Amino acid sequence: MPKYKFDDATADQIVQEYEGGASLSKLAKQYGAGIMTIRATVLRRGGVMRPQGTEGLHWSHPVRRSDRHNWNGGRKRINGYWAMLVDADDLAFPMAWSGPDPYVLEHRYVMAHQLGRPLTADESVHHIDGNRLNNTPENLQLRRRHHGMNSRYQCNGCGSHDIAAVPL
């Protein structure tokens, strides 16, 4: 059996141990798999991921985000862009950066939801009007790498994975 796929009993055991406080790295070593494989197994089996940076902390009574003194609804400005807090079950969650709270840049979040999939690392989102705070779908273009080389990307026939370059 490949190391990235576990039988049902093993997958349930991994979720139980993780939710019992075991770290992803400990479980990865224990089961001979990568950390991301263990994480994916926990998520596929309906487990709830702990926020990063909480390893070793007591997890039975977490502080809700809305109870924090600086809570602003899960949206903040970073380098002139809006970033938003995402939940583990959101399709944009794989794009979140590490830290105690999973944030995603709002323009990337909007594009991911338009496409129905997370963006890849080599995809970028361009603001047509140049306003980094205008994240309306009409103002965003999907591009490759750092805004592409004189082309933008668009969906061919609304198949979100079927995109092609169109000259500007």
C-alpha positions in Angstrom: 0.0 0.0 0.0 1.4 3.5 -0.9 2.4 5.6 2.1 0.1 8.4 1.1 -3.1 6.3 1.4 -4.2 4.7 4.6 -6.9 2.1 5.2 -10.0 3.3 7.0 -9.0 2.0 10.4 -5.5 3.7 10.2 -7.0 7.0 8.9 -9.5 7.0 11.8 -6.7 6.3 14.3 -4.6 9.2 12.8 -7.6 11.6 13.3 -8.2 10.4 16.8 -4.5 10.8 17.8 -4.3 14.2 16.2 -7.5 15.4 17.9 -6.1 14.0 21.1 -3.1 16.4 20.8 -0.5 14.6 18.8 1.4 16.9 16.4 1.4 16.4 12.6 5.2 15.9 12.7 4.9 13.2 15.4 2.2 11.4 13.4 4.2 11.7 10.2 7.1 10.0 11.8 4.9 7.4 13.4 3.1 6.4 10.2 6.0 6.9 7.8 4.3 9.6 5.8 4.8 13.3 5.1 3.2 16.0 7.3 1.0 17.2 4.4 -0.2 13.6 3.9 -1.2 13.4 7.6 -2.9 16.8 7.3 -4.8 15.7 4.2 -5.9 12.5 5.9 -7.2 14.4 9.0 -9.2 16.8 6.8 -10.6 14.0 4.5 -11.8 12.1 7.6 -13.6 15.2 8.9 -11.0 16.1 11.5 -10.5 19.8 12.6 -7.1 21.3 12.2 -5.6 23.2 15.1 -4.3 26.7 14.2 -0.5 26.6 13.5 1.6 27.6 16.4 -0.6 25.9 19.0 1.3 22.6 19.3 1.6 21.6 22.9 -1.2 24.0 24.1 -4.3 22.7 25.7 -6.9 22.4 23.0 -10.1 21.5 24.8 -11.1 25.2 25.3 -9.7 27.3 22.5 -10.1 31.0 22.5 -12.6 31.9 19.7 -11.2 34.5 17.3 -14.2 36.8 18.0 -13.2 36.9 21.7 -9.8 38.4 21.0 -9.3 42.0 21.9 -8.2 43.0 18.4 -10.9 41.1 16.4 -12.0 42.9 13.3 -14.2 40.4 11.5 -11.3 38.4 10.0 -10.1 41.0 7.5 -6.9 43.0 7.7 -4.6 45.1 5.5 -1.3 43.7 4.5 1.1 45.6 2.3 -1.8 47.5 0.7 -3.9 44.4 0.1 -6.9 43.1 1.9 -6.4 39.7 3.5 -9.1 37.5 5.0 -9.3 34.8 7.5 -10.4 31.4 6.1 -11.7 28.3 7.7 -10.2 24.8 7.2 -13.2 23.7 5.1 -13.0 26.7 2.7 -11.7 25.8 -0.8 -9.1 28.6 -0.5 -7.6 27.2 2.7 -4.7 25.5 0.9 -3.6 29.0 -0.2 -3.4 30.3 3.4 0.0 31.2 4.8 1.3 29.8 8.0 0.9 31.4 11.3 -1.6 31.3 14.1 -4.4 32.3 11.8 -4.8 31.2 8.2 -5.1 34.3 6.1 -5.4 34.5 2.3 -5.1 37.7 0.2 -8.7 38.7 -0.7 -8.1 39.1 -4.4 -6.7 35.5 -4.6 -9.6 34.3 -2.5 -12.2 35.9 -4.9 -10.4 34.4 -7.9 -10.2 31.0 -6.3 -14.0 31.0 -5.6 -14.7 32.2 -9.2 -12.7 29.3 -10.6 -13.9 26.8 -8.0 -10.4 25.7 -7.0 -7.4 27.0 -5.1 -4.9 29.0 -7.2 -1.5 27.4 -7.9 1.7 29.0 -6.7 2.6 30.2 -10.2 -0.8 31.9 -10.7 -1.2 35.6 -9.8 -4.2 37.9 -9.8 -4.0 41.3 -11.5 -6.1 44.3 -10.5 -7.2 45.8 -13.8 -7.8 49.3 -12.5 -4.6 49.2 -10.4 -6.5 49.6 -7.1 -5.3 46.9 -4.7 -8.4 47.3 -2.6 -10.9 46.8 -5.4 -11.5 43.0 -5.3 -14.6 42.8 -7.4 -14.6 39.9 -9.8 -14.9 42.3 -12.8 -11.6 44.0 -11.8 -9.5 40.8 -11.5 -7.6 38.9 -14.1 -5.9 35.5 -13.6 -2.3 35.6 -14.8 0.8 33.3 -14.7 3.8 34.2 -12.5 4.3 37.9 -11.9 1.4 39.1 -14.0 2.5 37.2 -17.1 4.3 38.4 -20.2 1.8 40.6 -22.1 -1.0 38.1 -21.7 -3.8 37.3 -19.3 -5.4 33.9 -18.6 -9.0 33.1 -19.1 -11.2 30.1 -18.8 -11.8 28.1 -22.0 -15.4 27.1 -21.9 -15.8 27.6 -18.1 -13.6 24.6 -17.2 -11.7 26.2 -14.4 -8.7 24.0 -15.0 -8.8 24.7 -18.8 -7.2 28.1 -19.0 -5.3 29.7 -21.9 -3.2 32.9 -22.5 -4.9 35.7 -24.4 -2.7 38.5 -25.8 -3.4 41.9 -24.2 
